[in-house]
Structure formats: C-alpha cells, structure tokens
Amino acid sequence: MLNKTIISLSIIIMATLACKHEPISTNVIPPNNNGGTTSSNCSPDTVYFTNDILPILISNCTMSGCHDVASHEEGVILTDYANIMATADVDPGNATSSDLYKVLIKTDPDKIMPRPPMSPLSATQIAMIKKWIEQGARNNSCTSCDTSGEMKYTTHIVPIIQTNCAGCHSATNMSGGIDLTNYLGVLTTANNGSLLGSINHLTGYSAMPKNGSKLIECDITKIQKWITNGAQNN
Ligand code: HEC
C-alpha cells in the first residue's frame, strides 16, 4: 500500500517536473517521438502518429480524471506512443479489433469515448485513427512545412486548433474558461498575449497543449504570422 502510494506520488512528481522543465526546443519533431521514424516529406496517403494521431488523443482524452498518467482510467494511458501501445489494446493492421478504435464508434452513451458531455470525435478524426491502425499503428512522423505566403484563419489556424486544442477548449469543455472553436475566442487569446505565451511556453503562462508536447515549430510559426498580420477572420 505504502509502496504503491510512493510509486504513484513519484509518477505525479515526475510528470509535474517534466512539464515545468520542458526546454523551449526548436526541434521540428516533438520530444515524445522517441524511437519513432521521421520522413522529411509528409505523404498525403499516410497517417502519421506524431502529427495526426497523438494531438487528437492528447486534446480529447488526457484531461485530469481521464487517460493522463496520474488518472489512468481503466489502466489506459494515452499520452505517448509507448503507453498507447501498452494500454489501449491496439491491434496493428486491424482497427475493428482494436479497443482504441472500437470505443470511438459505440452508440451506447455509457460506452462511447470521449464520454458525454464531451463531444464525440469528428468523423474525420475517427477515420484517421482507423487508417493509422490499418497502416500498422506505427510510431511515425513527418516534417514538411509550408509557412510561405499569408496565413489565413480558416485555412491555416483552424486545423491546428481543431487537432491540438479543441478537445479541451470547446463550448462543452471550456478549460480555463476559454473556447477556441470560434474566431472570437481565438482572437481574445491572440489579443491578450496568452495564445502565443502558452504555445511558446513563456514564463507567466500555462504551457499548451496541456499534457502534450509543444506544437511543432511549423504550427507555431503559422500562428505567429497570422497574429502579426492582424489576426484576421479570413
Ligand atoms: C488536455 C487539455 C488541454 C489542451 C489539449 C489544451 N489546453 Fe489550453 N488550457 C487547459 C486548461 C485546463 C487551462 C487552464 C489553465 C491550466 O490549468 O493550466 C488552459 C489554459 C489555456 C490558456 C490560458 C493560459 C494562460 O496562462 O492564461 C490558453 C491561451 C490556452 N489554454 C490555449 C490552448 C491552445 C492554443 C491549445 C492547443 C495548442 C491548448 N490550449 C490545448 C487545457 C488544455
């Protein structure tokens, strides 16, 4: 009992330290790609764990009380590749026999994930997770990035927020009182400095995405450029 308590306490302390001391890195690949493969070009036919899957799981499943390391509801931890493969019953190549996929498409409100009142994943997100498992559930990532030209709210900013932030910052789950699923919500954080402060992990702001790695440099640049250009609703 005492041992268990000490172990859980150390895990919590380590997790806390890990967040606080995360260096401001300029790597394109987030640090939790340990042991994964990285291609220098993103193929449109491939679903990438680090780019596409992990951000969805972090932002929809790892809030406190759910599948972060400390809470590990039903033993499932969805914060990184190793834990996902060890605890979420993923059968590489076979989505329909993988719990990670099956729970997303349940119709029973007591079985579906995320649980109401949180919104279910979008059809696109569910299809992406299915495809990733069918493509072998690999620990892969890619680094192509195009930040040339004007960054537009709808084309460039909304997809980043949808993938990395919306799960915790929507009308049904307004973490910190912030809803980032509409333009005015995003504009407010752009204007008061908390958007750039939090994604750049600046002192004085909560580091975002909470529980996850820093956004890839490419996405931070896109958001920065959009704000510098007036944070327009374009
Ligand atoms: C796993 C849940 C989660 C994710 C994912 C997440 N947030 Fe947050 N966010 C929170 C919580 C909770 C707070 C309230 C402050 C705290 O507890 O750290 C918060 C606070 C904030 C704040 C206010 C920070 C401050 O110091 O004033 C901003 C801005 C923000 N989030 C933006 C984002 C953005 C942008 C993303 C995506 C890149 C994101 N969040 C992803 C949970 C999350």
Boltz pocket constraint, residues with backbone or C-beta under 6 A from the ligand:
constraints:
  - pocket:
      binder: B
      contacts: [[A, 58], [A, 59], [A, 60], [A, 62], [A, 63], [A, 160], [A, 161], [A, 164], [A, 165], [A, 166], [A, 167], [A, 168], [A, 169], [A, 175], [A, 176], [A, 178], [A, 189], [A, 194], [A, 195], [A, 198], [A, 199], [A, 204], [A, 205], [A, 206], [A, 207], [A, 208], [A, 209], [A, 210], [A, 211], [A, 212], [A, 215]]
      max_distance: 6.0
